[in-house]
Amino acid sequence: MRTGTAPDAPAPRAARSPGVPRWPGVPRLLAVVRLLAAVGAALLRPLVRPHRRPAPAGPSRPDQLRALVAVLDEAVAAQTPADEAVAACGEPGPVSRGTARDCGLQSITLHRLRTRLQDLRTTDPDLIAAQARAARLLAYDLWMLRASMNLAFTTRPVDRTEAARLRLNGLGRPADDLRRLRDTLRAELPET
């Protein structure tokens, strides 16, 4: 006979800590149920959208055209000193430091103009095409300035490099193309 227990009493249960479920899969099941409840509530919630203001209308085509022509006017004006700087790189004899400074300044100017040109918010397809063409022509001018400086200020002059340098005489036809593009767009400007 046992001492201290009743003969038919059940064995004592192991103590359970509060908050721990009996079955090991219950926490996962509860998480899935909560997730499904949240998703279901979101799907059943009526679609109420806050009132949004309409997007502001972009500039009109004439305004876009005026902005594009204004930048192109500055670009065409900047081509004259850039053309002179490239031609100075091709003059016979040693190239002066002033020529290097002029090429550098003109590169900075054309780079800034190209950045301003690319930052224009044009939406008209014709103006977008004109803007892209003008950006390519300015990129050529920048490349020509860089190539001229590389030929004029090479560390190891050789006969081929010197012959190529002596053929430099300016920006060439792309500068004329940019001028013609500006003139064509200017002719489209409405009279005010």
C-alpha atoms as a printed R data frame, in Angstrom:
    type eleno elety resid chain resno       x      y       z
1   ATOM     1    CA   MET     A     1   0.000  0.000   0.000
2   ATOM     2    CA   ARG     A     2   1.106  3.478  -0.808
3   ATOM     3    CA   THR     A     3   1.352  6.041   1.811
4   ATOM     4    CA   GLY     A     4  -0.263  9.455   1.410
5   ATOM     5    CA   THR     A     5  -2.404  8.769  -1.691
6   ATOM     6    CA   ALA     A     6  -5.849  7.408  -2.130
7   ATOM     7    CA   PRO     A     7  -5.988  3.981  -3.715
8   ATOM     8    CA   ASP     A     8  -8.132  5.069  -6.697
9   ATOM     9    CA   ALA     A     9  -6.823  8.644  -7.177
10  ATOM    10    CA   PRO     A    10  -5.394  9.510 -10.561
11  ATOM    11    CA   ALA     A    11  -1.707 10.369 -10.904
12  ATOM    12    CA   PRO     A    12  -0.913 14.091 -10.492
13  ATOM    13    CA   ARG     A    13  -0.503 16.123 -13.757
14  ATOM    14    CA   ALA     A    14   2.728 17.770 -14.699
15  ATOM    15    CA   ALA     A    15   2.571 21.475 -14.009
16  ATOM    16    CA   ARG     A    16   1.955 23.586 -17.147
17  ATOM    17    CA   SER     A    17   3.279 27.083 -17.446
18  ATOM    18    CA   PRO     A    18   0.634 29.642 -18.391
19  ATOM    19    CA   GLY     A    19   0.403 30.687 -22.065
20  ATOM    20    CA   VAL     A    20   1.935 27.519 -23.481
21  ATOM    21    CA   PRO     A    21  -0.570 25.577 -25.567
22  ATOM    22    CA   ARG     A    22  -0.954 21.877 -25.135
23  ATOM    23    CA   TRP     A    23  -0.274 20.955 -28.732
24  ATOM    24    CA   PRO     A    24   2.999 21.940 -30.413
25  ATOM    25    CA   GLY     A    25   1.417 22.953 -33.799
26  ATOM    26    CA   VAL     A    26  -1.085 25.401 -32.316
27  ATOM    27    CA   PRO     A    27   1.133 28.549 -32.531
28  ATOM    28    CA   ARG     A    28   1.651 28.034 -36.270
29  ATOM    29    CA   LEU     A    29  -2.006 27.343 -36.801
30  ATOM    30    CA   LEU     A    30  -2.966 30.488 -34.896
31  ATOM    31    CA   ALA     A    31  -0.506 32.559 -36.965
32  ATOM    32    CA   VAL     A    32  -1.999 31.234 -40.209
33  ATOM    33    CA   VAL     A    33  -5.529 31.947 -38.986
34  ATOM    34    CA   ARG     A    34  -4.573 35.515 -38.043
35  ATOM    35    CA   LEU     A    35  -2.917 36.037 -41.436
36  ATOM    36    CA   LEU     A    36  -5.951 34.715 -43.309
37  ATOM    37    CA   ALA     A    37  -8.230 36.921 -41.218
38  ATOM    38    CA   ALA     A    38  -6.143 39.997 -42.050
39  ATOM    39    CA   VAL     A    39  -6.052 39.162 -45.777
40  ATOM    40    CA   GLY     A    40  -9.772 38.444 -45.812
41  ATOM    41    CA   ALA     A    41 -10.523 41.704 -44.051
42  ATOM    42    CA   ALA     A    42  -8.425 43.598 -46.549
43  ATOM    43    CA   LEU     A    43 -10.182 41.930 -49.478
44  ATOM    44    CA   LEU     A    44 -13.628 42.522 -48.068
45  ATOM    45    CA   ARG     A    45 -12.936 46.137 -47.125
46  ATOM    46    CA   PRO     A    46 -14.631 48.457 -49.611
47  ATOM    47    CA   LEU     A    47 -12.234 50.144 -52.013
48  ATOM    48    CA   VAL     A    48 -12.239 53.714 -50.799
49  ATOM    49    CA   ARG     A    49  -9.577 55.867 -52.339
50  ATOM    50    CA   PRO     A    50  -8.767 59.270 -51.010
51  ATOM    51    CA   HIS     A    51  -9.516 62.158 -53.332
52  ATOM    52    CA   ARG     A    52  -6.376 62.953 -55.266
53  ATOM    53    CA   ARG     A    53  -5.748 66.164 -57.046
54  ATOM    54    CA   PRO     A    54  -5.169 65.809 -60.757
55  ATOM    55    CA   ALA     A    55  -1.572 66.062 -61.854
56  ATOM    56    CA   PRO     A    56  -0.669 69.561 -62.955
57  ATOM    57    CA   ALA     A    57  -0.700 69.976 -66.686
58  ATOM    58    CA   GLY     A    58   2.730 70.186 -68.240
59  ATOM    59    CA   PRO     A    59   3.871 73.193 -70.201
60  ATOM    60    CA   SER     A    60   2.181 73.747 -73.534
61  ATOM    61    CA   ARG     A    61   3.950 72.943 -76.794
62  ATOM    62    CA   PRO     A    62   4.776 76.617 -77.497
63  ATOM    63    CA   ASP     A    63   6.289 76.945 -74.013
64  ATOM    64    CA   GLN     A    64   8.331 73.778 -74.520
65  ATOM    65    CA   LEU     A    65   9.463 75.050 -77.910
66  ATOM    66    CA   ARG     A    66  10.497 78.410 -76.445
67  ATOM    67    CA   ALA     A    67  12.530 76.706 -73.706
68  ATOM    68    CA   LEU     A    68  14.245 74.432 -76.234
69  ATOM    69    CA   VAL     A    69  15.061 77.308 -78.587
70  ATOM    70    CA   ALA     A    70  16.434 79.381 -75.684
71  ATOM    71    CA   VAL     A    71  18.928 76.653 -74.766
72  ATOM    72    CA   LEU     A    72  19.821 76.115 -78.423
73  ATOM    73    CA   ASP     A    73  20.444 79.854 -78.856
74  ATOM    74    CA   GLU     A    74  23.004 79.685 -76.052
75  ATOM    75    CA   ALA     A    75  24.530 76.524 -77.528
76  ATOM    76    CA   VAL     A    76  24.932 78.088 -80.967
77  ATOM    77    CA   ALA     A    77  26.484 81.196 -79.389
78  ATOM    78    CA   ALA     A    78  28.905 78.984 -77.423
79  ATOM    79    CA   GLN     A    79  29.996 77.176 -80.573
80  ATOM    80    CA   THR     A    80  31.958 80.150 -81.924
81  ATOM    81    CA   PRO     A    81  34.543 80.198 -79.101
82  ATOM    82    CA   ALA     A    82  34.598 76.390 -79.070
83  ATOM    83    CA   ASP     A    83  35.262 76.365 -82.820
84  ATOM    84    CA   GLU     A    84  38.102 78.857 -82.330
85  ATOM    85    CA   ALA     A    85  39.599 76.743 -79.515
86  ATOM    86    CA   VAL     A    86  39.586 73.610 -81.690
87  ATOM    87    CA   ALA     A    87  41.144 75.528 -84.590
88  ATOM    88    CA   ALA     A    88  43.845 76.901 -82.247
89  ATOM    89    CA   CYS     A    89  44.773 73.311 -81.347
90  ATOM    90    CA   GLY     A    90  45.480 72.673 -85.035
91  ATOM    91    CA   GLU     A    91  47.752 75.644 -85.700
92  ATOM    92    CA   PRO     A    92  51.361 74.832 -86.647
93  ATOM    93    CA   GLY     A    93  54.001 75.116 -83.972
94  ATOM    94    CA   PRO     A    94  53.696 74.605 -80.224
95  ATOM    95    CA   VAL     A    95  50.255 75.036 -78.719
96  ATOM    96    CA   SER     A    96  49.940 77.642 -75.979
97  ATOM    97    CA   ARG     A    97  48.659 77.061 -72.476
98  ATOM    98    CA   GLY     A    98  45.946 79.607 -73.184
99  ATOM    99    CA   THR     A    99  44.583 77.278 -75.837
100 ATOM   100    CA   ALA     A   100  44.334 74.497 -73.272
101 ATOM   101    CA   ARG     A   101  42.514 76.846 -70.893
102 ATOM   102    CA   ASP     A   102  40.140 77.958 -73.660
103 ATOM   103    CA   CYS     A   103  39.367 74.353 -74.608
104 ATOM   104    CA   GLY     A   104  38.690 73.493 -70.978
105 ATOM   105    CA   LEU     A   105  36.383 76.480 -70.465
106 ATOM   106    CA   GLN     A   106  34.485 75.750 -73.658
107 ATOM   107    CA   SER     A   107  34.116 72.101 -72.629
108 ATOM   108    CA   ILE     A   108  32.599 73.189 -69.331
109 ATOM   109    CA   THR     A   109  30.219 75.588 -71.075
110 ATOM   110    CA   LEU     A   110  29.048 73.016 -73.626
111 ATOM   111    CA   HIS     A   111  28.689 70.339 -70.965
112 ATOM   112    CA   ARG     A   112  26.459 72.614 -68.867
113 ATOM   113    CA   LEU     A   113  24.363 73.484 -71.907
114 ATOM   114    CA   ARG     A   114  23.971 69.816 -72.793
115 ATOM   115    CA   THR     A   115  22.862 69.063 -69.225
116 ATOM   116    CA   ARG     A   116  20.325 71.902 -69.338
117 ATOM   117    CA   LEU     A   117  19.098 70.625 -72.676
118 ATOM   118    CA   GLN     A   118  18.621 67.117 -71.321
119 ATOM   119    CA   ASP     A   119  16.806 68.448 -68.229
120 ATOM   120    CA   LEU     A   120  14.083 70.113 -70.304
121 ATOM   121    CA   ARG     A   121  10.694 68.505 -69.758
122 ATOM   122    CA   THR     A   122   9.498 68.071 -73.291
123 ATOM   123    CA   THR     A   123   6.483 65.896 -73.938
124 ATOM   124    CA   ASP     A   124   5.756 66.607 -77.583
125 ATOM   125    CA   PRO     A   125   7.193 63.768 -79.729
126 ATOM   126    CA   ASP     A   126   8.633 66.140 -82.354
127 ATOM   127    CA   LEU     A   127  10.337 68.245 -79.707
128 ATOM   128    CA   ILE     A   128  11.659 65.161 -77.942
129 ATOM   129    CA   ALA     A   129  13.299 64.069 -81.210
130 ATOM   130    CA   ALA     A   130  14.755 67.548 -81.756
131 ATOM   131    CA   GLN     A   131  16.011 67.642 -78.178
132 ATOM   132    CA   ALA     A   132  17.723 64.257 -78.582
133 ATOM   133    CA   ARG     A   133  19.332 65.336 -81.871
134 ATOM   134    CA   ALA     A   134  20.607 68.567 -80.308
135 ATOM   135    CA   ALA     A   135  22.041 66.610 -77.365
136 ATOM   136    CA   ARG     A   136  23.904 64.311 -79.789
137 ATOM   137    CA   LEU     A   137  25.298 67.296 -81.697
138 ATOM   138    CA   LEU     A   138  26.491 68.919 -78.474
139 ATOM   139    CA   ALA     A   139  28.048 65.601 -77.446
140 ATOM   140    CA   TYR     A   140  29.980 65.629 -80.725
141 ATOM   141    CA   ASP     A   141  31.220 69.169 -79.994
142 ATOM   142    CA   LEU     A   142  32.379 68.032 -76.557
143 ATOM   143    CA   TRP     A   143  34.135 65.022 -78.086
144 ATOM   144    CA   MET     A   144  35.823 67.245 -80.680
145 ATOM   145    CA   LEU     A   145  37.158 69.575 -77.976
146 ATOM   146    CA   ARG     A   146  38.487 66.605 -75.997
147 ATOM   147    CA   ALA     A   147  40.093 64.971 -79.033
148 ATOM   148    CA   SER     A   148  41.696 68.285 -80.043
149 ATOM   149    CA   MET     A   149  43.227 68.703 -76.619
150 ATOM   150    CA   ASN     A   150  44.469 65.102 -76.663
151 ATOM   151    CA   LEU     A   151  46.150 65.649 -80.032
152 ATOM   152    CA   ALA     A   152  47.583 69.051 -79.121
153 ATOM   153    CA   PHE     A   153  48.880 68.114 -75.697
154 ATOM   154    CA   THR     A   154  50.060 64.557 -76.158
155 ATOM   155    CA   THR     A   155  52.948 63.365 -74.030
156 ATOM   156    CA   ARG     A   156  54.552 61.413 -76.881
157 ATOM   157    CA   PRO     A   157  54.127 63.249 -80.166
158 ATOM   158    CA   VAL     A   158  54.583 61.067 -83.223
159 ATOM   159    CA   ASP     A   159  54.275 61.932 -86.897
160 ATOM   160    CA   ARG     A   160  50.735 60.510 -87.223
161 ATOM   161    CA   THR     A   161  49.508 62.439 -84.190
162 ATOM   162    CA   GLU     A   162  51.092 65.649 -85.415
163 ATOM   163    CA   ALA     A   163  49.582 65.202 -88.902
164 ATOM   164    CA   ALA     A   164  46.128 64.658 -87.383
165 ATOM   165    CA   ARG     A   165  46.542 67.709 -85.160
166 ATOM   166    CA   LEU     A   166  47.490 69.935 -88.082
167 ATOM   167    CA   ARG     A   167  44.243 68.946 -89.864
168 ATOM   168    CA   LEU     A   168  42.111 70.383 -87.043
169 ATOM   169    CA   ASN     A   169  40.316 73.500 -88.231
170 ATOM   170    CA   GLY     A   170  37.126 73.739 -86.114
171 ATOM   171    CA   LEU     A   171  34.020 71.862 -85.084
172 ATOM   172    CA   GLY     A   172  32.913 71.125 -88.637
173 ATOM   173    CA   ARG     A   173  29.544 70.147 -90.048
174 ATOM   174    CA   PRO     A   174  27.830 69.105 -86.763
175 ATOM   175    CA   ALA     A   175  28.099 72.732 -85.591
176 ATOM   176    CA   ASP     A   176  26.293 73.803 -88.763
177 ATOM   177    CA   ASP     A   177  23.685 71.069 -88.199
178 ATOM   178    CA   LEU     A   178  22.978 72.391 -84.703
179 ATOM   179    CA   ARG     A   179  22.585 75.910 -86.082
180 ATOM   180    CA   ARG     A   180  20.170 74.671 -88.764
181 ATOM   181    CA   LEU     A   181  18.166 72.722 -86.168
182 ATOM   182    CA   ARG     A   182  17.890 75.846 -84.005
183 ATOM   183    CA   ASP     A   183  16.785 77.914 -87.012
184 ATOM   184    CA   THR     A   184  14.147 75.342 -87.987
185 ATOM   185    CA   LEU     A   185  12.719 75.286 -84.461
186 ATOM   186    CA   ARG     A   186  12.838 79.071 -84.218
187 ATOM   187    CA   ALA     A   187  10.754 79.306 -87.393
188 ATOM   188    CA   GLU     A   188   8.028 77.241 -85.626
189 ATOM   189    CA   LEU     A   189   7.760 79.701 -82.731
190 ATOM   190    CA   PRO     A   190   4.383 81.410 -82.618
191 ATOM   191    CA   GLU     A   191   4.462 85.150 -83.099
192 ATOM   192    CA   THR     A   192   3.725 86.945 -79.855
